[in-house]
Amino acid sequence: MNDNLRRRYEMLLRVRDFGVRYTAPFPEDSRGRQLFTELDTIISQIEQLAAAQQSSERSAREGTTLRGEARTNLREDMEAISDTARAMALETSGLEDKFRIPRGNVNDVDLLNIARAFAADALPLADGFTEHGLPGNFLEDLNADIEAFERAIDEQQRSKRERVSATAGLDDAVERGVNKVRQLDAVVRNKFRDHLARLAEWETARHTQRTRASAPEAPSAAPPQIPKPTA
């Protein structure tokens, strides 16, 4: 929840508390009580959405870490196969190009496609790779790391979608709450038109504190002019 939403949410809490303090002037069948009840429901929704937003943000950060680790593991598998293929190419021409990893940054989609090609092309040559020192389960490890990388990408993207959805829902819920306060404003003012203290309390409750902008720095004073000596 950003600062703007938090300030408006805190305002909604103050308005709800105002309604709790002054229940008697707003009986159950009144418009005022209906609006206070609707506001309380919206506040509960905001709290649930804020919790979902926080959870998805943590999941997205964790997903970024897991995605990076999975990418590293997969690249290490591919580099071992590529290095081994260069040695095998001394006797079997073409293997070096077949198992080449592009230089520079490779995006994750391309890396997955290259890894899948490695797995398919290495299958009929598995004995040659193991004869050159790769473990007997090197293809199983490669396929497992491909799947782990795919899962990490999917999980991170899912967490991001959930965060976007929760944020949008949070914005909407806070806006609906603010609209309830606007409706309540007329009701409360009419109810307490002769109670200045309660109206002042209402104004304090419904006021949203704004962030003060930093004052511009005052220009430094110009240095004094020193007169030139006369001849």
Secondary structure, 3 states (H helix, E strand, C coil): CCHHHHHHHHHHHHHHHHHHHCCCCCCCCCHHHHHHHHHHHHHHHHHHHHHHHHHHHHHHHHHHHHHHHHHHHHHHHHHHHHHHHHHHCCCCCCHHHHCCCCCCCCCHHHHHHHHHHHHHHHHHHHHHHHHCCCCCCHHHHHHHHHHHHHHHHHHHHHHHHHHHHHHHHHHHHHHHHHHHHHHHHHHHHHHCCCCHHHHHHHHHHHCCCCCCCCCCCCCCCCCCCCCCCCC
